[in-house]
Amino acid sequence: MKKWRFGLLMVAAFVMLMLAGCTNSDPDAAPEADADTGTQEVGEQQEAAVNEEGKVEIEFWHAMSGGGQESLDAIAQGFNESQDKYVVNPEFQGTYEELLTKLRSIGGTKDAPALMQVFEIGTKYMIDSGYIEPVQKFIDEDSYDISQLEENILNYYMVDGELYSMPFNSSTPVLLYNKDAFREAGLDPEKAPETFADVIAASSKLKTDEMYGFSMLTYGWFFEELLATQGGLYVNEENGRAGNATEAVFNGPEGLNVFRFLDTMNKEGTFGNFGTNWDDIRAAFSSGKVAMYMDSSAGVANAIESSPFEVGAAYIPHADEVKRHGVIIGGASLWMSKGIADEEQQAAWEFMKYLTTPEVQAKWHLDTGYFAINPAAYEEDIVKEKWAEYPQFQVTVDQLQDTEPSVATQGALISVFPESRQQIVTALENLYQGADPQQVLDEAVEGTNRAIEIANQTSQ
């Protein structure tokens, strides 16, 4: 999640890139094979790359940096040493946006990587691109049992009953709070706020001259989650799952509940606005400038380790008049290239299967804080020991597993999600400057609708 920091110019450029990628008439599309370029049309068969030891080698493009990259490199090394047929070479390509931009330039050619990591909001673009081989093909051929994987993670990536990519690094938002501040304010540190009204009431008691009660990163993902946990949809056509979405609908009652919730605290002075930078809001929490905030579940360990007080974790809040529906999965999944050698596709598939084993997922979960896509990993001794030390981890998993599968919690499918998220950022910024909640939401919907209309026209 923390990789999604990009400004308006990056969003606009990326959206135009994605819109262009939805048409076969795109003048910047990869050219057909010729003697000068060495490129190929998607579907043209290639010979596998074989090393001196006779092993098939494949490239794996990813966007993991820091500890995530170290863990991923170790996992790839473990796979390479576990068998004698294949070698997977992980290659860091920058942020999610940068990776997809690079992929766009060589997708469908002999230079495309066999395996690539793409963030969840790129799902529709990848399906429509023509560059990928759905992993459902290998699931069917191998009789691979996907029921062993976490249902509420698969839920996002299943489209029309087909799994196009393999879920990998998965996270959801979680409410983190300062238990010491709760005690000082006379609040029960073991009872986190559950509803919007609860958060508003707690924030008024937690507010001091040095500390705000609540904060939320100015980022569209959190709005989407607060919308979905009420059962609200982001776009029509059943969140884009029943057909191509033609308009946004997030300015209805559920979306308005979210904006009024934030507006109330902002006007009361209990809401801390720390902008769009993940590091800034996390630093504000650990330094005692805000008592409650929402973070990615993958950020829980860092919050605990960097805070000089006891950190509590809880489900994200929901509107008072509705029941809790749950959360949408975030993060990224792994996609396989189309048109590469059969042996390279098989190498990619074998690596995907290796990644889903309980042992590997247990290590990944503890190394990074991301969920284990195979819940059997939580039964591994190393996970049980860690959870005993950090019970906050289990809260994030419980919230995921308590989620009710629906088109709301499945998440929306639109190819212009980055631009729509920027519309939400603008709406939130205007809200905090005193604008009317309904007005700014309506404007965000109008901006999203324009982008959807252009995308749908371009893809026809």
MARMILUM-624300 format. One record per residue (C-alpha): chain; x, y, z; residue in one letter. Coordinates in steps of 0.1 Angstrom, whole numbers, plus 5000, padded with zeros to 4 digits. Example, Ala and Ser with C-alpha at 12.3 -4.5 7.8 and 13.67 -1.06 7.14 Angstrom:
# residues 2
 chaine   xx   yy   zz residu
      A 5123 4955 5078      A
      A 5137 4989 5071      S
END
This chain:
# residues 460
 chaine   xx   yy   zz residu
      A 5000 5000 5000      M
      A 5027 5025 5008      K
      A 5038 5024 4972      K
      A 5008 5043 4960      W
      A 5021 5078 4965      R
      A 5019 5097 4933      F
      A 5009 5132 4924      G
      A 4983 5146 4900      L
      A 5007 5146 4870      L
      A 5017 5110 4876      M
      A 4981 5099 4879      V
      A 4970 5118 4848      A
      A 4999 5103 4828      A
      A 4992 5068 4840      F
      A 4955 5070 4833      V
      A 4961 5082 4798      M
      A 4985 5052 4794      L
      A 4959 5028 4807      M
      A 4932 5043 4784      L
      A 4954 5040 4754      A
      A 4961 5004 4763      G
      A 4925 4994 4760      C
      A 4924 4997 4722      T
      A 4939 4976 4694      N
      A 4943 5007 4673      S
      A 4967 5024 4698      D
      A 4995 5039 4677      P
      A 5019 5032 4705      D
      A 5011 4995 4708      A
      A 5039 4970 4705      A
      A 5046 4964 4668      P
      A 5044 4931 4651      E
      A 5075 4910 4646      A
      A 5100 4923 4621      D
      A 5138 4920 4615      A
      A 5145 4954 4631      D
      A 5125 4953 4663      T
      A 5127 4916 4672      G
      A 5092 4919 4687      T
      A 5063 4896 4682      Q
      A 5025 4895 4682      E
      A 5009 4882 4713      V
      A 5004 4845 4709      G
      A 5035 4838 4687      E
      A 5054 4810 4703      Q
      A 5089 4815 4716      Q
      A 5118 4792 4726      E
      A 5124 4790 4763      A
      A 5155 4807 4778      A
      A 5177 4779 4791      V
      A 5209 4785 4812      N
      A 5241 4766 4811      E
      A 5228 4740 4835      E
      A 5198 4733 4812      G
      A 5173 4750 4835      K
      A 5145 4772 4822      V
      A 5151 4808 4834      E
      A 5123 4833 4838      I
      A 5121 4870 4848      E
      A 5098 4880 4876      F
      A 5091 4918 4877      W
      A 5080 4931 4910      H
      A 5075 4963 4930      A
      A 5087 4952 4964      M
      A 5114 4972 4981      S
      A 5131 4971 5015      G
      A 5121 4942 5036      G
      A 5096 4930 5011      G
      A 5122 4927 4984      Q
      A 5146 4908 5008      E
      A 5119 4884 5017      S
      A 5109 4879 4980      L
      A 5145 4873 4970      D
      A 5148 4847 4997      A
      A 5116 4830 4986      I
      A 5128 4829 4950      A
      A 5161 4814 4961      Q
      A 5142 4788 4981      G
      A 5122 4778 4950      F
      A 5153 4777 4928      N
      A 5169 4753 4953      E
      A 5138 4732 4958      S
      A 5139 4717 4922      Q
      A 5163 4713 4893      D
      A 5142 4724 4863      K
      A 5135 4762 4867      Y
      A 5152 4794 4879      V
      A 5132 4825 4888      V
      A 5150 4858 4887      N
      A 5132 4885 4907      P
      A 5138 4920 4892      E
      A 5127 4952 4910      F
      A 5110 4976 4887      Q
      A 5101 5005 4909      G
      A 5067 5014 4921      T
      A 5035 4997 4909      Y
      A 5029 5026 4885      E
      A 5064 5025 4872      E
      A 5063 4987 4867      L
      A 5031 4989 4847      L
      A 5044 5017 4826      T
      A 5074 4996 4817      K
      A 5052 4966 4810      L
      A 5030 4986 4787      R
      A 5060 4993 4765      S
      A 5069 4956 4760      I
      A 5038 4936 4768      G
      A 5031 4909 4743      G
      A 5067 4909 4730      T
      A 5096 4884 4735      K
      A 5110 4909 4760      D
      A 5081 4907 4783      A
      A 5087 4890 4817      P
      A 5072 4856 4823      A
      A 5058 4868 4856      L
      A 5048 4902 4869      M
      A 5033 4918 4900      Q
      A 5005 4943 4894      V
      A 4985 4962 4920      F
      A 4949 4953 4925      E
      A 4934 4983 4908      I
      A 4952 4973 4876      G
      A 4932 4941 4874      T
      A 4907 4952 4847      K
      A 4935 4968 4826      Y
      A 4955 4936 4827      M
      A 4925 4915 4817      I
      A 4917 4938 4788      D
      A 4953 4942 4777      S
      A 4957 4909 4758      G
      A 4991 4904 4773      Y
      A 4983 4878 4799      I
      A 4975 4841 4802      E
      A 4948 4835 4828      P
      A 4961 4813 4856      V
      A 4927 4796 4855      Q
      A 4941 4776 4825      K
      A 4967 4760 4847      F
      A 4944 4756 4877      I
      A 4921 4735 4854      D
      A 4949 4716 4837      E
      A 4966 4708 4871      D
      A 4934 4702 4890      S
      A 4948 4727 4915      Y
      A 4926 4732 4946      D
      A 4920 4769 4950      I
      A 4897 4762 4980      S
      A 4928 4760 5001      Q
      A 4933 4797 4996      L
      A 4917 4826 5015      E
      A 4882 4831 5001      E
      A 4880 4868 5008      N
      A 4913 4874 4990      I
      A 4903 4853 4960      L
      A 4870 4872 4960      N
      A 4886 4903 4945      Y
      A 4905 4886 4917      Y
      A 4877 4863 4906      M
      A 4860 4877 4875      V
      A 4831 4859 4860      D
      A 4841 4828 4879      G
      A 4876 4828 4865      E
      A 4909 4835 4883      L
      A 4931 4856 4860      Y
      A 4960 4862 4884      S
      A 4974 4846 4915      M
      A 4969 4867 4947      P
      A 5001 4875 4963      F
      A 5008 4905 4987      N
      A 4974 4912 5002      S
      A 4964 4937 5028      S
      A 4933 4956 5042      T
      A 4930 4987 5063      P
      A 4929 4985 5100      V
      A 4922 5010 5128      L
      A 4952 5016 5150      L
      A 4950 5035 5183      Y
      A 4971 5046 5212      N
      A 4960 5026 5242      K
      A 4979 5048 5266      D
      A 4960 5079 5253      A
      A 4928 5060 5258      F
      A 4936 5053 5294      R
      A 4945 5090 5300      E
      A 4912 5101 5285      A
      A 4892 5077 5306      G
      A 4884 5054 5277      L
      A 4886 5016 5278      D
      A 4918 5007 5260      P
      A 4905 4972 5252      E
      A 4873 4986 5236      K
      A 4880 5004 5203      A
      A 4853 5025 5186      P
      A 4832 5005 5162      E
      A 4810 5031 5145      T
      A 4814 5066 5131      F
      A 4796 5080 5161      A
      A 4819 5061 5184      D
      A 4850 5075 5167      V
      A 4836 5111 5169      I
      A 4828 5107 5206      A
      A 4862 5092 5214      A
      A 4880 5118 5194      S
      A 4864 5146 5214      S
      A 4878 5130 5246      K
      A 4912 5122 5232      L
      A 4918 5157 5218      K
      A 4945 5177 5236      T
      A 4966 5207 5227      D
      A 4992 5183 5213      E
      A 4971 5155 5200      M
      A 4942 5151 5176      Y
      A 4916 5124 5181      G
      A 4915 5108 5147      F
      A 4931 5110 5113      S
      A 4929 5093 5079      M
      A 4954 5096 5050      L
      A 4940 5117 5022      T
      A 4939 5087 4999      Y
      A 4910 5071 4979      G
      A 4916 5036 4991      W
      A 4904 5044 5026      F
      A 4872 5060 5012      F
      A 4866 5029 4991      E
      A 4869 5007 5023      E
      A 4846 5029 5044      L
      A 4821 5028 5015      L
      A 4822 4990 5011      A
      A 4819 4982 5048      T
      A 4785 4998 5046      Q
      A 4776 4976 5016      G
      A 4779 5006 4993      G
      A 4790 5003 4956      L
      A 4816 5025 4939      Y
      A 4803 5021 4903      V
      A 4772 5007 4886      N
      A 4769 4973 4869      E
      A 4773 4956 4903      E
      A 4806 4974 4909      N
      A 4817 4966 4873      G
      A 4814 4929 4880      R
      A 4782 4924 4859      A
      A 4795 4944 4829      G
      A 4816 4974 4820      N
      A 4807 5002 4845      A
      A 4793 5033 4829      T
      A 4790 5056 4859      E
      A 4802 5061 4895      A
      A 4776 5058 4923      V
      A 4798 5065 4953      F
      A 4780 5098 4960      N
      A 4750 5081 4974      G
      A 4740 5077 5011      P
      A 4770 5055 5020      E
      A 4796 5079 5005      G
      A 4779 5108 5021      L
      A 4780 5091 5055      N
      A 4818 5089 5051      V
      A 4823 5125 5041      F
      A 4799 5138 5069      R
      A 4818 5116 5094      F
      A 4851 5133 5084      L
      A 4835 5167 5081      D
      A 4821 5166 5116      T
      A 4855 5160 5132      M
      A 4872 5184 5110      N
      A 4848 5212 5121      K
      A 4851 5202 5157      E
      A 4889 5204 5155      G
      A 4894 5167 5165      T
      A 4905 5156 5131      F
      A 4942 5158 5121      G
      A 4949 5164 5085      N
      A 4984 5150 5077      F
      A 4981 5150 5039      G
      A 4987 5123 5014      T
      A 5021 5109 5026      N
      A 5021 5076 5044      W
      A 5053 5084 5063      D
      A 5038 5117 5076      D
      A 5006 5101 5091      I
      A 5026 5072 5106      R
      A 5051 5096 5122      A
      A 5022 5116 5136      A
      A 5008 5086 5153      F
      A 5041 5073 5167      S
      A 5050 5107 5180      S
      A 5017 5112 5198      G
      A 5002 5138 5175      K
      A 4971 5117 5168      V
      A 4954 5090 5189      A
      A 4937 5070 5162      M
      A 4942 5065 5125      Y
      A 4937 5039 5097      M
      A 4967 5021 5082      D
      A 4973 4991 5060      S
      A 4974 4958 5078      S
      A 5009 4955 5064      A
      A 5019 4985 5085      G
      A 5009 4971 5118      V
      A 5043 4957 5128      A
      A 5061 4990 5121      N
      A 5035 5010 5141      A
      A 5040 4987 5171      I
      A 5078 4988 5169      E
      A 5081 5025 5163      S
      A 5056 5037 5189      S
      A 5067 5043 5226      P
      A 5032 5034 5238      F
      A 5009 5004 5236      E
      A 4993 5001 5202      V
      A 4958 4986 5197      G
      A 4943 4973 5165      A
      A 4907 4971 5156      A
      A 4883 4967 5127      Y
      A 4877 4999 5106      I
      A 4846 5018 5117      P
      A 4812 5018 5099      H
      A 4782 5041 5098      A
      A 4759 5037 5128      D
      A 4727 5029 5108      E
      A 4742 4999 5089      V
      A 4758 4966 5098      K
      A 4794 4959 5091      R
      A 4800 4942 5058      H
      A 4838 4940 5059      G
      A 4868 4951 5039      V
      A 4881 4949 5003      I
      A 4914 4933 4997      I
      A 4943 4956 4986      G
      A 4978 4949 4975      G
      A 4988 4931 4943      A
      A 4987 4898 4924      S
      A 5009 4879 4900      L
      A 5002 4877 4863      W
      A 5016 4854 4836      M
      A 5026 4865 4802      S
      A 5009 4852 4771      K
      A 5029 4841 4740      G
      A 5060 4831 4758      I
      A 5074 4795 4757      A
      A 5053 4768 4772      D
      A 5082 4759 4795      E
      A 5084 4794 4808      E
      A 5047 4795 4815      Q
      A 5051 4762 4834      Q
      A 5080 4777 4853      A
      A 5059 4806 4863      A
      A 5030 4783 4873      W
      A 5053 4761 4895      E
      A 5066 4792 4912      F
      A 5030 4804 4919      M
      A 5022 4771 4935      K
      A 5053 4772 4956      Y
      A 5044 4807 4968      L
      A 5010 4794 4981      T
      A 5024 4767 5003      T
      A 5018 4772 5041      P
      A 5055 4773 5049      E
      A 5063 4800 5023      V
      A 5032 4820 5032      Q
      A 5040 4819 5069      A
      A 5075 4834 5062      K
      A 5060 4860 5039      W
      A 5033 4870 5065      H
      A 5059 4874 5093      L
      A 5085 4891 5071      D
      A 5061 4917 5056      T
      A 5029 4919 5076      G
      A 5009 4909 5044      Y
      A 4982 4883 5048      F
      A 4989 4847 5041      A
      A 4969 4838 5010      I
      A 4969 4802 5023      N
      A 4953 4804 5058      P
      A 4970 4771 5067      A
      A 5001 4793 5072      A
      A 4985 4806 5104      Y
      A 4988 4772 5119      E
      A 5026 4771 5115      E
      A 5044 4773 5148      D
      A 5064 4804 5138      I
      A 5032 4823 5132      V
      A 5015 4812 5164      K
      A 5046 4823 5183      E
      A 5045 4857 5166      K
      A 5008 4862 5172      W
      A 5013 4854 5209      A
      A 5038 4883 5210      E
      A 5017 4906 5187      Y
      A 4980 4898 5190      P
      A 4973 4928 5167      Q
      A 4982 4906 5138      F
      A 4953 4883 5145      Q
      A 4928 4912 5146      V
      A 4937 4920 5109      T
      A 4931 4884 5099      V
      A 4899 4881 5118      D
      A 4886 4913 5101      Q
      A 4894 4898 5067      L
      A 4878 4864 5075      Q
      A 4847 4880 5090      D
      A 4841 4899 5058      T
      A 4808 4890 5040      E
      A 4815 4882 5003      P
      A 4794 4905 4981      S
      A 4799 4928 4951      V
      A 4806 4956 4976      A
      A 4834 4938 4994      T
      A 4846 4922 4962      Q
      A 4857 4957 4951      G
      A 4850 4977 4919      A
      A 4865 4969 4885      L
      A 4873 5000 4864      I
      A 4903 5007 4842      S
      A 4905 5044 4854      V
      A 4908 5037 4891      F
      A 4940 5058 4895      P
      A 4922 5089 4881      E
      A 4891 5082 4902      S
      A 4912 5080 4933      R
      A 4927 5114 4925      Q
      A 4892 5127 4922      Q
      A 4885 5115 4958      I
      A 4918 5131 4970      V
      A 4906 5164 4956      T
      A 4872 5160 4971      A
      A 4887 5153 5006      L
      A 4911 5183 5003      E
      A 4882 5206 4994      N
      A 4861 5191 5022      L
      A 4888 5199 5048      Y
      A 4888 5235 5034      Q
      A 4851 5238 5043      G
      A 4833 5227 5011      A
      A 4799 5210 5013      D
      A 4802 5171 5016      P
      A 4776 5164 4989      Q
      A 4789 5189 4965      Q
      A 4825 5176 4965      V
      A 4813 5140 4963      L
      A 4792 5149 4933      D
      A 4821 5166 4916      E
      A 4843 5136 4922      A
      A 4816 5114 4906      V
      A 4814 5138 4876      E
      A 4852 5136 4871      G
      A 4852 5098 4874      T
      A 4823 5095 4849      N
      A 4842 5116 4823      R
      A 4872 5092 4826      A
      A 4849 5061 4824      I
      A 4832 5075 4793      E
      A 4865 5081 4775      I
      A 4878 5047 4785      A
      A 4847 5029 4773      N
      A 4847 5048 4740      Q
      A 4884 5040 4735      T
      A 4880 5003 4741      S
      A 4852 4998 4717      Q
END
